[in-house]
């Protein structure tokens, strides 16, 4: 029984871990790496066709975003996840595919003029739609048998609608070991969804560490904060512009705004409109408004029993088409505009910033983390100008942040969850955190839980029975500043060569039990190639 880490190791995105057991290969998450690289994720040392099962913790792209690429390259197994995650993936993976196809079209126009090699998207919309046929919807707290010796179960992780911690129970040689993958654990007392639930038993734990070095502090009164910002902005005749992540955060905001409207907290601006201007957010809002009652908290269920939709209200306007979006800024009355992306890197939010950033009566309200290098981070750091659509825009609007709102558990909540198992795990693996945070949280866990704790690097492998580290992984920072200030990356030609070497190794492995004559002949051919290129 072996575990290997290929993504989100000493980094926050690109989650991907593999268990090798009972002659099967089980992948947990297949996420897309987002933002700046610190370590290049190791290439999978196996072909997609060699993966037997994929288990998905939740729908966020940094956990699910490479699934269509995996299936397009030969993965034919089932993808086990919750019903809510399956529904969200149908829209999120398709949206990701459209973005990649658009980028490919744009890059190929430039490549044609410069004579560069054509660029292919990681996957297409057709690939995304095809991958959905492999999904198997599962319930929380129910055991499923993947194959002889391997059973799985899902526990509510409280991070996103349908998010889960996954327990993988493996029986080999008469001995059973359970590995629990936390997935992204949620913050407590959030709108709509339940707090994280506790799996009962774990011999080994793989836990995220996004907020592993800090705490959220006392929970703020979000309704009061939001009311004050809206009231003061509307009184000046301005708009409130909210860059928001389309799935999860947008729906939480709608929940809070429904309360504000119901209680009549905004004075003198009755019937103010709230626009959700993001096709993906609109689709996600419809899913959140659906019949997925198994995923809601008790307060939300109580509203539904009273016939109250928890995230819809009068004067909520869902904008889908480009024309709908353009018309929003022709209306001069005070309004709230919620639009993606949450870090202002793409999407319709950039158009709304162009129309409102220069207006001192307006407010731009940030409700999520802004990564280094993003437009959102530049604005929150106080830049006086931004460049949008070839035009310099002065930042005169008030810039606010809704403090304390987070969908991730903090350090204390992570430690509480770790301490809730029926017995102390043998080993805790730390992943899904910034480089230094992974190491710091590993030290915190080891001193608090008093068990072996490891923060693996990409490519690291461990034998879970013997406890032996089989491969240490890549701990070298291979992205380094180039003379022109750009990040250095391996060429596409080298990546092609590396992928060819992986294919060769998979063929070599098939000869393990072959005839000695055939093995010797194959070895001689490989040696001849090596001799040629070493010269």
VOGU-3710 file (C-alpha; in Angstrom, 3 decimals, decimal comma):
1> xxxxxxxxxx> 0,000/0,000/0,000  1,634/3,203/-1,214  0,666/6,884/-1,319  2,152/9,432/-3,730  1,732/13,209/-3,942  1,658/14,872/-7,361  -0,111/18,197/-6,763  -0,780/20,891/-4,123  2,422/19,833/-2,343  3,922/22,940/-0,733
11> xxxxxxxxxx> 1,475/24,857/-2,961  -2,198/25,803/-2,656  -3,575/24,596/-5,999  -3,457/21,621/-8,347  -4,512/18,941/-5,844  -3,673/15,393/-6,911  -2,756/12,383/-4,759  -2,624/8,693/-5,674  -3,016/5,517/-3,613  -1,584/2,269/-5,001
21> xxxxxxxxxx> -3,223/-0,719/-3,276  -4,768/-4,129/-3,991  -3,386/-3,974/-7,516  -5,394/-0,806/-8,201  -4,525/2,846/-8,748  -6,861/5,316/-7,015  -6,477/9,043/-7,690  -7,856/11,599/-5,244  -8,588/14,925/-6,996  -7,224/16,012/-10,352
31> xxxxxxxxxx> -6,868/19,757/-9,996  -5,574/22,532/-12,179  -2,639/24,559/-10,935  -3,563/28,235/-10,710  -1,482/31,334/-10,086  2,303/31,603/-9,932  4,346/28,400/-9,693  6,808/27,820/-6,886  7,484/24,163/-7,612  6,669/22,483/-10,883
41> xxxxxxxxxx> 4,336/19,595/-10,144  5,922/16,277/-11,072  4,418/14,561/-14,066  2,340/11,508/-13,231  4,582/8,434/-13,562  1,702/6,504/-15,120  -0,593/6,831/-18,063  -4,174/8,062/-17,522  -5,386/4,663/-18,737  -3,579/3,079/-15,767
51> xxxxxxxxxx> -5,729/4,992/-13,248  -8,576/2,731/-12,111  -10,695/5,166/-10,059  -10,867/8,896/-9,370  -12,299/10,285/-6,123  -13,233/13,975/-6,116  -13,498/16,021/-2,903  -15,301/19,032/-4,434  -15,936/21,023/-7,591  -13,440/23,887/-7,333
61> xxxxxxxxxx> -11,175/23,960/-10,377  -7,968/23,569/-8,347  -9,339/20,129/-7,386  -11,337/19,128/-10,486  -9,976/21,218/-13,349  -7,838/18,600/-15,118  -10,430/15,815/-15,118  -11,440/16,354/-18,785  -7,757/16,245/-19,797  -7,339/12,980/-17,875
71> xxxxxxxxxx> -10,345/11,376/-19,574  -9,365/12,720/-23,007  -5,942/11,070/-22,541  -7,341/7,639/-21,788  -8,779/7,465/-18,264  -11,884/5,294/-18,464  -12,692/4,635/-14,800  -15,529/5,958/-12,696  -15,304/9,342/-10,934  -16,836/9,074/-7,463
81> xxxxxxxxxx> -18,111/12,234/-5,771  -21,252/13,693/-4,193  -24,372/14,550/-6,193  -23,946/18,290/-5,553  -20,324/18,190/-6,722  -21,391/16,361/-9,868  -23,947/19,086/-10,673  -21,478/21,900/-10,045  -18,794/20,176/-12,141  -21,169/20,078/-15,105
91> xxxxxxxxxx> -21,097/23,854/-15,284  -17,620/24,569/-13,914  -15,681/22,179/-16,164  -17,590/23,358/-19,199  -16,844/26,966/-18,246  -13,156/26,087/-17,834  -13,140/24,448/-21,272  -14,677/27,521/-22,917  -11,994/29,720/-21,334  -9,232/27,440/-22,598
101> xxxxxxxxxx> -10,663/27,263/-26,106  -10,927/31,054/-26,191  -7,317/31,397/-25,003  -6,147/28,907/-27,632  -7,915/30,846/-30,371  -6,308/34,095/-29,216  -2,828/32,590/-28,842  -2,994/30,901/-32,228  -3,746/34,202/-33,926  -0,485/35,525/-32,487
111> xxxxxxxxxx> 1,382/32,285/-33,279  0,331/32,424/-36,905  1,772/35,930/-37,256  5,017/35,098/-35,412  5,583/31,667/-36,935  5,401/29,866/-33,561  3,986/26,382/-33,089  0,171/26,255/-32,775  -1,228/26,057/-29,259  -3,764/23,425/-28,222
121> xxxxxxxxxx> -6,106/23,891/-25,243  -5,674/21,497/-22,349  -9,148/20,213/-23,229  -12,265/21,216/-25,103  -15,931/21,634/-24,218  -16,567/18,261/-25,851  -13,925/16,691/-23,574  -15,590/18,261/-20,528  -19,029/16,977/-21,510  -17,651/13,493/-22,206
131> xxxxxxxxxx> -15,938/13,316/-18,808  -19,263/13,892/-17,040  -20,478/10,490/-18,252  -17,954/8,856/-15,911  -19,278/10,526/-12,734  -20,959/8,410/-10,049  -23,006/10,383/-7,506  -22,563/9,250/-3,899  -24,266/10,082/-0,602  -22,607/11,266/2,587
141> xxxxxxxxxx> -21,926/8,678/5,311  -22,512/5,656/3,086  -19,854/3,048/2,260  -19,089/2,137/-1,353  -16,932/-0,778/-2,511  -14,664/0,121/-5,437  -13,121/-3,329/-5,778  -12,119/-6,229/-3,611  -10,203/-4,754/-0,683  -11,013/-1,061/-1,305
151> xxxxxxxxxx> -13,986/0,788/0,212  -14,707/4,519/0,351  -17,063/6,904/2,145  -17,777/10,656/1,998  -18,179/13,037/4,954  -19,396/16,639/4,661  -16,356/18,976/4,651  -18,428/22,182/4,967  -16,369/24,103/2,371  -18,679/24,245/-0,657
161> xxxxxxxxxx> -22,017/22,714/-1,548  -21,241/18,999/-1,841  -17,659/19,218/-0,584  -16,378/16,107/1,173  -13,642/14,524/3,167  -13,013/11,061/1,723  -12,123/7,928/3,701  -10,351/5,185/1,754  -10,286/1,833/3,555  -7,820/-0,720/2,164
171> xxxxxxxxxx> -7,566/-4,384/3,164  -4,404/-6,185/2,041  -2,916/-9,413/3,412  -5,596/-9,529/6,090  -4,797/-6,041/7,417  -7,039/-2,985/7,023  -5,735/0,588/6,940  -7,806/3,752/6,458  -6,546/6,937/4,824  -8,694/10,069/5,248
181> xxxxxxxxxx> -8,331/12,963/2,819  -9,679/16,129/4,403  -10,320/17,909/1,111  -10,792/21,629/1,764  -12,306/21,966/5,237  -14,816/24,766/5,705  -15,081/27,626/8,141  -17,800/27,353/10,807  -21,203/29,070/10,919  -21,338/29,933/7,226
191> xxxxxxxxxx> -24,581/30,550/5,340  -26,416/27,715/3,560  -24,146/24,741/4,242  -23,308/22,705/7,323  -20,153/22,937/9,403  -17,480/20,301/8,649  -18,432/16,862/9,932  -15,982/14,469/11,580  -14,919/11,099/10,096  -14,595/8,573/12,906
201> xxxxxxxxxx> -11,401/6,671/12,174  -8,126/7,265/10,364  -4,800/5,453/10,379  -3,369/8,107/8,063  -4,620/11,624/7,315  -3,923/13,962/4,408  -5,017/17,439/5,502  -5,086/20,826/3,792  -3,274/23,807/5,357  -4,541/26,903/3,508
211> xxxxxxxxxx> -4,949/28,802/6,799  -2,577/26,580/8,765  -0,635/29,482/10,262  -3,401/31,899/11,256  -6,858/32,195/12,780  -9,922/34,078/11,586  -10,614/35,679/14,970  -14,109/36,399/16,251  -16,806/35,995/13,625  -17,849/39,471/12,402
221> xxxxxxxxxx> -21,448/40,541/11,889  -21,427/40,304/8,091  -24,955/41,688/7,724  -24,007/44,776/9,755  -20,756/45,289/7,812  -22,488/44,917/4,473  -25,379/47,175/5,478  -23,043/50,008/6,461  -21,107/49,853/3,186  -24,255/49,739/1,040
231> xxxxxxxxxx> -26,028/52,542/2,935  -23,124/55,002/2,785  -22,483/54,295/-0,902  -26,110/54,618/-1,963  -26,469/57,860/0,025  -23,718/59,320/-2,189  -25,447/58,060/-5,350  -22,865/55,403/-6,108  -22,789/51,712/-6,944  -21,360/48,865/-4,867
241> xxxxxxxxxx> -19,188/46,671/-7,109  -18,375/43,236/-5,660  -15,791/41,040/-7,404  -16,824/37,573/-6,278  -16,072/33,947/-6,983  -18,974/32,630/-9,020  -19,587/29,428/-7,057  -19,981/29,526/-3,304  -19,100/33,095/-2,376  -21,721/34,687/-4,652
251> xxxxxxxxxx> -24,469/32,523/-3,168  -23,357/33,390/0,387  -23,593/37,084/-0,475  -27,103/36,606/-1,846  -28,065/34,925/1,427  -26,841/37,981/3,378  -28,481/40,442/0,981  -31,822/38,635/1,302  -31,668/39,254/5,072  -30,789/42,935/4,542
261> xxxxxxxxxx> -33,726/43,383/2,189  -36,181/41,401/4,312  -35,342/43,434/7,419  -35,408/46,742/5,530  -31,956/47,726/6,753  -31,176/50,080/3,833  -33,053/53,337/4,409  -34,220/55,629/1,606  -33,387/53,270/-1,246  -36,298/50,852/-1,316
271> xxxxxxxxxx> -36,246/48,323/-4,109  -32,548/48,757/-4,891  -31,470/46,246/-7,558  -28,872/43,520/-7,056  -27,280/42,268/-10,271  -25,488/38,924/-10,554  -23,499/39,411/-13,737  -21,748/36,121/-14,489  -23,233/33,267/-16,518  -21,433/30,738/-14,320
281> xxxxxxxxxx> -22,656/32,405/-11,123  -26,215/32,457/-12,478  -26,088/28,719/-13,234  -24,548/27,985/-9,836  -27,257/30,030/-8,121  -29,908/27,890/-9,817  -28,155/24,738/-8,547  -27,976/26,168/-5,007  -31,691/26,991/-5,283  -32,538/23,435/-6,316
291> xxxxxxxxxx> -33,571/20,364/-4,357  -30,213/19,433/-2,810  -31,640/19,532/0,697  -29,194/16,927/2,042  -26,422/19,532/1,852  -28,053/22,491/3,654  -27,734/23,502/7,285  -30,736/23,506/9,648  -31,388/27,240/9,254  -31,590/26,940/5,465
301> xxxxxxxxxx> -33,832/23,880/5,705  -36,147/25,818/8,019  -36,462/28,608/5,431  -37,233/26,101/2,685  -39,937/24,474/4,840  -41,548/27,928/5,086  -41,455/28,276/1,303  -38,651/30,872/1,425  -35,850/30,682/-1,128  -32,714/31,496/0,929
311> xxxxxxxxxx> -30,799/33,218/-1,895  -33,485/34,866/-4,012  -35,490/38,010/-3,334  -37,343/40,860/-5,121  -35,152/43,040/-7,372  -32,544/40,312/-7,841  -31,549/40,447/-11,505  -29,594/37,603/-13,114  -27,551/38,814/-16,077  -26,618/36,179/-18,657
321> xxxxxxxxxx> -25,982/37,728/-22,084  -23,387/40,346/-22,985  -26,211/42,780/-23,788  -27,625/42,247/-20,280  -24,206/43,086/-18,858  -23,780/46,263/-20,931  -27,210/47,570/-19,914  -26,284/47,450/-16,204  -23,945/50,422/-16,531  -26,455/52,509/-18,522
331> xxxxxxxxxx> -28,704/52,617/-15,446  -27,528/55,533/-13,247  -29,480/54,606/-10,106  -27,547/53,129/-7,122  -27,182/49,363/-7,360  -25,142/46,359/-6,286  -23,216/44,506/-9,003  -21,787/41,088/-8,149  -19,557/39,792/-10,912  -16,698/37,358/-11,535
341> xxxxxxxxxx> -13,821/36,890/-11,314  -13,146/37,281/-7,614  -9,580/38,557/-8,147  -10,523/40,745/-11,144  -8,251/38,806/-13,475  -10,855/38,120/-16,160  -14,545/38,254/-16,921  -17,194/40,938/-16,766  -15,988/42,441/-13,487  -13,268/44,286/-15,400
351> xxxxxxxxxx> -15,898/46,156/-17,438  -17,707/47,175/-14,261  -14,443/48,376/-12,733  -13,801/50,480/-15,845  -17,180/52,171/-15,426  -17,010/52,664/-11,657  -13,434/52,776/-10,304  -12,989/56,433/-11,258  -16,181/57,514/-9,474  -15,537/58,675/-5,895
361> xxxxxxxxxx> -19,168/57,998/-4,938  -18,809/54,262/-5,703  -17,397/51,437/-3,586  -15,504/48,341/-4,695  -15,994/45,652/-2,049  -13,652/42,669/-1,976  -14,999/39,516/-0,331  -12,166/37,060/-0,873  -8,413/36,597/-0,845  -6,462/38,550/-3,485
371> xxxxxxxxxx> -3,329/36,724/-4,646  -0,061/38,528/-5,354  0,141/39,902/-8,881  -3,622/40,031/-9,494  -5,545/43,176/-10,379  -7,568/42,738/-7,204  -4,391/42,733/-5,106  -3,135/45,879/-6,863  -6,382/47,678/-6,044  -6,492/46,562/-2,403
381> xxxxxxxxxx> -2,823/47,558/-2,009  -3,751/51,115/-3,012  -2,593/51,561/-6,606  -3,701/55,006/-7,897  -4,269/53,800/-11,472  -5,112/50,549/-13,244  -5,052/49,772/-16,936  -8,221/48,257/-18,376  -8,893/47,633/-22,056  -5,975/49,826/-23,113
391> xxxxxxxxxx> -7,062/52,754/-20,937  -5,623/54,124/-17,679  -8,367/54,311/-15,043  -7,902/56,421/-11,923  -8,852/54,671/-8,676  -11,079/57,153/-6,861  -13,771/54,767/-5,601  -13,722/53,708/-1,964  -12,023/50,310/-1,585  -13,418/48,048/1,137
401> xxxxxxxxxx> -12,941/44,464/2,287  -15,523/42,307/4,033  -13,262/41,166/6,837  -13,245/37,643/8,171  -15,275/35,981/5,426  -13,542/32,772/4,374  -14,600/29,353/3,153  -11,536/27,643/4,704  -11,023/26,395/8,241  -8,334/28,262/10,175
411> xxxxxxxxxx> -5,464/26,767/12,180  -7,517/26,116/15,320  -10,384/24,555/13,350  -7,972/22,304/11,444  -6,399/21,132/14,700  -9,822/20,509/16,248  -10,841/18,377/13,251  -7,558/16,437/13,451  -8,110/15,799/17,131  -11,617/14,454/16,603
421> xxxxxxxxxx> -10,734/10,961/15,375  -11,425/7,940/17,581  -7,685/7,355/17,861  -4,549/9,271/16,979  -3,478/8,761/13,332  -0,122/7,072/12,731  0,961/9,750/10,273  -0,443/13,097/9,157  0,502/14,435/5,716  0,184/18,206/5,179
431> xxxxxxxxxx> -0,666/19,565/1,724  -2,653/22,345/-0,015  -0,872/25,263/1,619  1,689/27,905/0,752  5,308/26,744/0,859  6,211/28,046/4,314  2,702/27,438/5,716  2,893/23,685/4,997  6,112/23,405/7,017  4,853/25,627/9,827
441> xxxxxxxxxx> 1,559/23,756/10,150  3,410/20,419/10,076  5,444/21,556/13,105  2,242/22,745/14,814  0,491/19,405/14,241  3,484/17,376/15,410  3,722/19,327/18,665  -0,057/19,426/19,251  -1,188/15,951/18,161  2,174/14,313/18,928
451> xxxxxxxxxx> 2,241/12,055/15,904  4,515/11,748/12,901  3,806/14,642/10,542  5,148/15,120/7,017  4,783/17,970/4,507  5,605/16,129/1,250  6,884/17,679/-1,962  5,496/16,890/-5,410  6,580/13,408/-6,460  7,063/12,118/-2,905
461> xxxxxxxxxx> 6,044/8,490/-2,285  5,567/6,609/0,990  4,993/2,964/1,857  2,169/3,167/4,379  2,801/-0,275/5,838  6,517/0,064/6,548  6,509/3,841/6,893  9,464/4,076/4,522  9,850/7,108/2,231  10,338/5,678/-1,260
471> xxxxxxxxxx> 10,824/8,979/-3,089  11,493/12,379/-1,520  9,960/14,451/-4,304  11,015/17,732/-5,866  12,053/20,250/-3,203  13,902/22,532/-5,618  12,322/25,811/-6,675  12,631/25,477/-10,412  10,775/28,662/-11,330  13,317/31,459/-11,144
481> xxxxxxxxxx> 13,343/35,066/-12,362  14,792/35,443/-15,839  16,829/38,526/-16,850  13,752/40,159/-18,395  11,763/39,706/-15,207  9,648/36,874/-16,600  9,477/33,469/-14,972  11,626/30,756/-16,441  9,732/27,698/-17,670  10,752/24,545/-19,458
491> xxxxxxxxxx> 10,126/24,659/-23,192  7,182/22,825/-24,724  9,672/20,704/-26,696  11,318/19,513/-23,470  7,912/18,684/-21,964  7,171/16,656/-25,090  10,459/14,774/-24,595  9,669/14,186/-20,918  6,213/12,829/-21,746  7,801/10,485/-24,310
501> xxxxxxxxxx> 10,121/9,167/-21,588  7,106/8,468/-19,361  5,489/6,520/-22,168  8,697/4,509/-22,629  8,771/3,645/-18,914  5,189/2,402/-19,039  6,148/0,098/-21,928  9,246/-1,084/-20,042  7,029/-2,025/-17,115  4,969/-4,353/-19,332
511> xxxxxxxxxx> 8,161/-6,383/-19,999  8,644/-7,167/-16,305  7,460/-10,757/-16,771  8,321/-11,094/-20,452  10,652/-13,569/-22,151  14,339/-12,889/-21,489  15,037/-12,832/-25,222  12,504/-10,062/-25,807  13,687/-8,085/-22,786  17,303/-8,264/-23,938
521> xxxxxxxxxx> 16,365/-7,125/-27,452  14,340/-4,187/-26,138  17,143/-3,193/-23,732  19,630/-3,245/-26,585  17,434/-0,893/-28,642  17,108/1,569/-25,758  20,850/1,434/-25,111  21,561/2,233/-28,770  19,347/5,347/-28,548  21,104/6,451/-25,354
531> xxxxx> 24,536/5,923/-26,886  23,572/8,022/-29,894  22,332/11,019/-27,896  25,076/10,878/-25,257  27,574/11,502/-28,066
//
